[in-house]
């Protein structure tokens, strides 16, 4: 592979060489960081160039929390994002299902009742009447609720006498029959009834997603909960050197086979561009579906304090098992009660394992000391705040302690927590430019900034997408800044992302994505 010289405006994030104007890449690493003249003197004769011009290059951007398999699968399903009513969702499903054989499952995702008149959950009646020939299962935008027609409900054998499972809720009509919406673990029965993709299709779906991520400038992604079939597909791709970007995969630790899964990967923590060193657990559900575990009832749903997806005692025991096996515990925690419990459990985990609080969405000021004591990584997603702003205070109550600690990146950073940013795609858009804008403006699509006191400076936000995310995968000695000897991962922009107006960030073109010194995306 020929040497590659990148010259122009470099944001190295390396305090020792912040003013470098060129970098020489050789054999997948940064061989020289300095001036153009210095790099050219050391270059071999077969030198190639990337001239930055009015643009810039930054250390390779990393999405520290995403779901590639789910993302690719949703591209093959009914897309319900932005639908303004239950009827609009049904109409989209009908158009999608028109040419499908009878009995074929119809899947979809992205509906959000908070955008509809009344903001009520949908029911099975409209959907069932419009789709009598096919079972239908539609995921809410947060993937913590499933809307089904009667055919799907029957296929899963759910009836009036079916009890709510631990960590889940079956929404019901007054007579006790299922209304058509299943929350959290109640979804599992329906999901198990849907035919799973085979090994080849799983690989194709993963590659489809990873290639799309590269077009947005992402050089790595942390897959936040990969089941055995997805992990096996990643390994096959990594062994063939077919992964276009790096993947840090978290073992799904919710099942009964946790110990078996940890043993299976104990000797294979790194294969090419794949790393497997973390286990993902789920404490609670999501705020949008009122499944986040709260210390007090929801403001807009008195009597409901959310759901534990694992019994708290079992969750704490699993965190200890993960740590004892030498894996990094990464735990989904959104509600203030869940965040406090998880951080408390992390205080009993060796800090060398770098426990991760995934989302850390609602952390009361009184619980911030737990963040400090545990040394936990705050793995957060800026776009959640700007997406949820129109309705979040309705759940939490305006001016309450829990509202003041909602989506509080500044609070976490000021507490000294390592901050790693991601998107939680496909729940949100995967584009890191959108995430950067959300982090520094906290402005939703309409209206002023929400809780502007929690905004970050642009350099802090960029650090969370690079060095902070690298720290979260134990890669801080190899990635996260442009430094000699580090892996040659770069994101190249057509304009300077550190200088343009914050509102213009989403429109800054990605002109190249470089992984291991190879251009995996060249701006189209």
Order of alpha helices (4+ residues) and beta strands (2+ residues): beta-beta-beta-beta-alpha-beta-beta-beta-alpha-beta-alpha-beta-alpha-beta-beta-alpha-beta-beta-alpha-alpha-beta-alpha-beta-alpha-beta-beta-alpha-beta-alpha-beta-alpha-beta-alpha-alpha-alpha-beta-alpha-alpha-alpha-beta-beta-beta
